[in-house]
């Protein structure tokens, strides 16, 4: 029997769908799962001459053509290290282990360095698109040894989603942890975009008393314009879903505690450590953290009385607010992307990765969770401006200029209605600060010099200065 072109370990839903995707593109694949019953059930349902399962790890490894290519789809962290440890005694020099999970990029760098000294290859690849994307075509973010990538490219190119021009949503991103870093930032931006959408939903509910299906009608219109995206697409049926266990709509019965698996927090920490303003992403993480304190919030809600509660706006005002909110969301998302790409740029400089930002935007056009029309706008802007920072590209600056007052109007509405706008507020503050020639930081420097002799610079002459303030 012919050996398989590639192997895959880890048959949770993402692993199963990725294996089926690979097999459907004409490649033979072997799969293995620590729990044999899971593997047997999968093979019983989907097995074929080109999709086979192995109950023993040794048999799995021996079923692969050399040099072997093995995808690992297990939980990030120690489970990945455990799989690697179990595989190494069975592998030959030159074999490749490919981590397609949500691993933290320093772990990817460490693993590649450790395995390379033993003669093996380790390669990190971010995968976005959820269960459907894994099956029909995800956005792939590969990073590692370029020669290894050239060996993997035929399979990964075949299974990837397609961008707006029909090209595969995959491109080589750089050495060691570059792929997982880009995936991490992708997830951070995803946090910000989802939070902005949630804030829009909250604002429409609190300010106008709109029901979930009424908000669905507005979001459906947004999805026909410049906010067209996968997230708005799935938001509409979510808002219209009726509760099958009670009256009304299901969304109204879902507990308001948002989970998180770490990638947003990793992105926030990276922004702080590298000195990059990614306030929209950081605030999205904060919003989820606040949501998790449900019991304490319920206690405080009884202790405090929000002075804006119940201040509904007249229904006729909604006609004007709907387009303002659309523009504000667009501006907020542009700011989130500008911040995310600023972080990628800083990391690439410090890590010596040669990231192509136009290509990063392009491979996010299809397959991934944040796939949206806006990414085609960013891709074209980067190409036109030779990968300049998004903030400074004329096409982006013009869009932000046009939507600026809308973003301010919506934030004012949030203040009036008592609606916390974590991300839309951060986007406005960042837009206004980043475009301000002179900020209030001179006052901060004066305070620092006064209490700690930290010194300051002047705008009218060179040098470093210290003042004995008040003497």
Beta strands, then each sheet from edge to edge (+ up, - down):
strand 1: 6-9
strand 2: 29-32
strand 3: 51-53
strand 4: 69-72
strand 5: 96-99
strand 6: 121-128
strand 7: 139-143
strand 8: 170-172
sheet 1: 3+ 2+ 1+ 4+ 5+ 6+ 7- 8-
end
